[in-house]
Amino acid sequence: MPTPWHATPFWRLGPTATCKMLKSTCPVGPKISYRRRSNDSVAGEEVMRILKGLNKEGHTVLVVTHDMSVAEHCERVIEIKDGRIIGDRPGQGRGESTPQGLPPFVPSPRSQLNAWWDSLNEAFAMATVSMVAHRLRTFLTMLGIVIGIASVVCVIALGEGSKQKVIQSISAIGTNTLNIRTGSGFGDQRSGSVRTLTVADADVIARQPYVDSVTPVVQTSVTARYRQISLTAQVTGVGAQYFRVNGLGLAVGRFFDQVSVDDLDQSVVLDENSVNALFGGDKEAALGKVILLGSVPAKVIGVTQKASAAFGGPGDTLSIYMPYTAVNSRMLGSTILRSITVRTSDKTDNAVAEKRITDLLIQRHGAKDFFVVNFDTIRQTINATTQTLVLLISVIAAISLLVGGIGVMNIMIVSVTERTGEIGVRMAVGARQTDIMEQFLIEAVLVCLIGGVFGVLIALSFGWIFSFFSSDFRLIYSLSSILWAFACSTLIGIVFGFLPASSAARLDPVTALARG
């Protein structure tokens, strides 16, 4: 034959002859196996004609046989006895012309990409067959991945839901607010003489895109009377948006609107402390009643829900809310504001909003005769704490993924041990190390991917069931967390499947066949 001869002794083949067609540039190529029967010489001769035709097309053909008449068809005959070469001579096939009757051989053009794709498809098919054949083992292998992925997705959704709930709660109590006051800071003795903070400033601020709502604020302390009850209370003159700015809810009645503010309406909204002190806690009875604030009569139109004393809540103060226009004109006799409270939108950084409002007011006043109190520090602290807790729980969930990956590796190693004979047969008939490695790697990745799918489905199902038991809190899932879950499951399959796949690919065919 015109190409070099390479062979591994196959002295155990007995009467079965195995022919391997090898490309001269590759030690392993396409394979053809057949069983030659002594009483079927016609079929044997036909096979030999095909092999000779393939050799003419440029393939190296190696024939391992105990039948000398078959060996004589070859161009070179090497005799082996007891593991030693005892002869090496030309065969009768040297110099033969192309045999007659050979079917025409037309090689199909195949790119390297097509060859790789075919190899991958074959490995995928074999991995799928193996997984289906060992369903229980496959299920137990992916169980750790299912639990880990479900835990990670649920923790991320729980953390996002908790974060949104916390932001919603702290926004409701006014922590995303800015309070603009006159003077240079708390305790400034000149703040009472500064009279530049006006309603026009509040109107300009309200038109800014980063502002959710704005309210002017004035305050005064008066004696509140109802029948025989007389108490000291704080009257806060506010705008129609005050209750939204500070996140105050309505228990009964209604809040006053912008029309009430414009008309200097003498209507008031009481807090829970004022209702308890003046009306014995009966909120419904308080509606429509007229109370005296100093010498100014005012009609009760609503009662707020109990506000938390935390984060600057009212505590034990009796707070009565009235339109700031009525307070200024009927009680204070002034048009100057004590402060302006601004609620920023939830997507706005309060530090940025503070700087822009400061620049705006300096431009309007010509000097910095005010200071801004930023309550966003509380929200930032709670957000940081929430993120830290989510990170901590995510690490715990990631550990479960790591344990699941180790379980995949252990089961795959056991699988390699159980399937040593299968690996040996595949190698004996021409499978390369890359073919074996591809098969076991694909098995590991498939197990982890399917486990990831089930894990995500379980996580989504948990969120759906959880929604039936909690109406004010829900898990918030994101597409990014689900994609990360799949990426993690794939990475686990590759990382923890590599060692078993590499171990299987390095097996010696003869040893594997003997152990199998």
PyMOL commands that set and color helices and strands:
alter all, ss='L'
color gray80, all
select helices_A, chain A and resi 41-56+68-71+112-133+135-172+191-193+199-206+242-245+258-262+272-279+283-286+324-332+350-365+376-418+420-428+433-469+479-505+509-515
alter helices_A, ss='H'
color red, helices_A
select strands_A, chain A and resi 18-23+31-33+59-64+76-81+84-90+177-182+211-226+229-238+250-253+267-270+290-293+296-304+319-323+339-344+370-374
alter strands_A, ss='S'
color yellow, strands_A
deselect
rebuild
show_as cartoon
